[in-house]
């Protein structure tokens, strides 16, 4: 992906276009019954709401150019899913069988069509044209508090994020940085981290009038990260909060570009920036695969924020402080256990307060897991945390009435997609063991969007100027091979949630750890290895011993290939990979280098 200005005239045109599209999206969100083809009415209503004179011809051009962001893709996908399921119902010849097929296939096909639609837009959407403009009027900018929470972080990584926050250009006296840390005080990195930040606090050697810096330390791990966030909030004196993780990096003009976006609507609770991985390493297959997975995941999230529902990542986003106070504490409990996805909960609770979020196509940096252990830890946390949030809130009918229909559909798809991908290993194994054509078809249906994702990512991403063949290989390994491991972890997360197993909260690791032996890797992944071997063996037996038609043979081969992916994942990302990643080159990538890489 490229992020650069060519000349002032082109930059002005691109940035103005971004702001105009924000106004159109804002109008259609608040008045969804407005006909998108009535450009005169859209122009009039924008003028009434904002005072901006956007001509009908400009509205027409933007709506036609970015139709995919404005035409509620989930509604279309749900309509297709219902029609397809109804066709199966009519062809079944049995009311009971048809009803069962329709009940099972409707959510599956809904997810299937949604994944295809989003994947197709990897080809066509030019997101750099939607980067918001930087403000030149410093008087209109409100105060911003940057919150960093940390625990036992490597000093070099924490310093990288703090320096990035300090370097953001903003008017004097309108920016503050609040660090809340609960590290073990005996840790040498903590001493370095505390001493470095305190150089900029009141009375420190590097204190400036431009930025107010606060460092708060608390003992213990009670409440984990959400507790740290609540403590940080009690120190905020600003109109907005910019949440960053320790590993985040941002462009110097980020605040100048994003804060003005928040001003156009008081019901706008937060603006989520696009996140791109900055610790990619082409010598590590796993970090490259995780980077592509993460880039695609974040692309989907920002894309859907325009037309469906917006998810807060927990970092790299600006929130209205009043909205954070209104939705309540970050620290929540479910079944006497801390909810480990406070970001997802905040996104949903904002809607209950009749607030909403937007996605901003402005790149910001984040780190991805560098080992299979960290990858498993992250996806377990996300999976269990998602179920915690849905179980906490999706039963409250009164609150759900406050959410728009398109947002309900979006949140439903989010859950269905998580469950479907978690059950993928079950579909594969059940289809092979019981020679079930239905289960194998379900599995094959879920593989097709992945194939489109591979083609789309290969066509769109630069990956540092790789050859087409190498890009195709990297994208295939990321979507299919790493994807099989992620599905396995999601299944484990579903099992842990159903069985009420304690999850806890463990951040994605950022410090090098001693490499573990191949024997230890096999011991840790024995279940995943056994699953892959069973699927591969069962598919071979079916092909040899059972006479099948061409369609059945293809289905069996696909299921067998999935089993092979499981084995390849352990071999490539574990036994032959760097487990965990210790390459020092990981910490040397700047955000601008990462933007150029993708």
CORTADA-V276173 format. One record per helix or strand. SS is the DSSP state (helix for helix, strand for strand). FROM is the first residue (numbers start at 0). LEN is the number of residues. If there is no record, write none. Layout:
# CORTADA-V276173
ss->[SS SS]
from->[FROM FROM]
len->[LEN LEN]
This chain:
# CORTADA-V276173
ss->[helix helix helix helix helix helix helix helix strand helix strand helix strand strand helix strand strand helix strand helix strand helix strand strand helix strand helix helix helix helix helix helix helix helix helix helix]
from->[7 38 55 66 72 94 126 137 143 154 174 187 200 210 223 239 248 253 267 284 316 320 332 336 341 355 371 396 404 436 467 517 525 549 583 590]
len->[23 12 10 4 20 30 4 3 7 13 7 11 1 7 10 5 1 9 10 23 4 7 2 2 11 11 22 4 29 24 31 7 20 26 5 7]
